């Protein structure tokens, strides 16, 4: 098994794991411990940054944009978009919950 195949498997599993974590966070299952979310986001950004720097640095002479690179760029873009809106979504979910609670009390 070559390094390209190992990298592809790792990227696929990280993609599945991140979408699962974000789905659980969105529906509120992991809302109890926001520190885990902060650590997860940091590690995800770190992994993507290191991978992109390694794959697309200026010191490589023959850079070929492979299917793996396409997957990583797409995964990075989607997850960075979700991370950017995660705080906003959490804030609005909190506001909606308080509005529903005050409406039910009346």
NORSUL-V140262 format. One line per field, one symbol per residue. ss: DSSP state (H for helix, E for strand, C for the rest). phi: phi as a letter, one per 30 degrees, with the letter a starting at -180 (. if undefined). Layout:
# NORSUL-V140262
ss=???
phi=???
This chain:
# NORSUL-V140262
ss=CCHHHHHHHHHHHHHHHHHHHHHHHHHCCCCCCHHHHHHHHHHHHHHHHHHHHHHCCCCCCCCCCCHHHHHHHHHHHHHHHHHHHHHHHHHHHHHHHHHHHHHHHC
phi=.ddddddddddddddddddddddddddjdcddbddddddddddddddddddddddbddddccccdcddddddddddddddddddcddddddddddddddddddddd
